[in-house]
Amino acid sequence: MTGTSTHLISMSGRGRSNDNAHIERLWRTLKYEWTILSGARFVEDYKQLLPEFINWYNNLRPHQALGYQTPTEVLENKVKDSLIL
């Protein structure tokens, strides 16, 4: 990076110190709730496991921070609300 760069590094665009917290939580969930319990050990195991995990995490697993809804439910509700306006 040069001294003249005006770009700020922030995943959320807010410049907060906890910008990385969301992805860290995702990796923690992958590690403890999915990978260890499934017994994955080899690359082939992970190639099958990761798409299953992403589907489960987004479509089936309720999230406390989202009022015990799935991310897909929250997104669908936002889309419905935006269409009504």
Buried (B, 14 or more C-beta within 10 A) or exposed (E): EEEEEEEEEEEEEEEEEEBEEEEEEEEEBBEEBBBEEBEBEEEEEBEEBBEEBEEBBBEEBEBEEEEEBBBEBBEEEEEEEEEEE
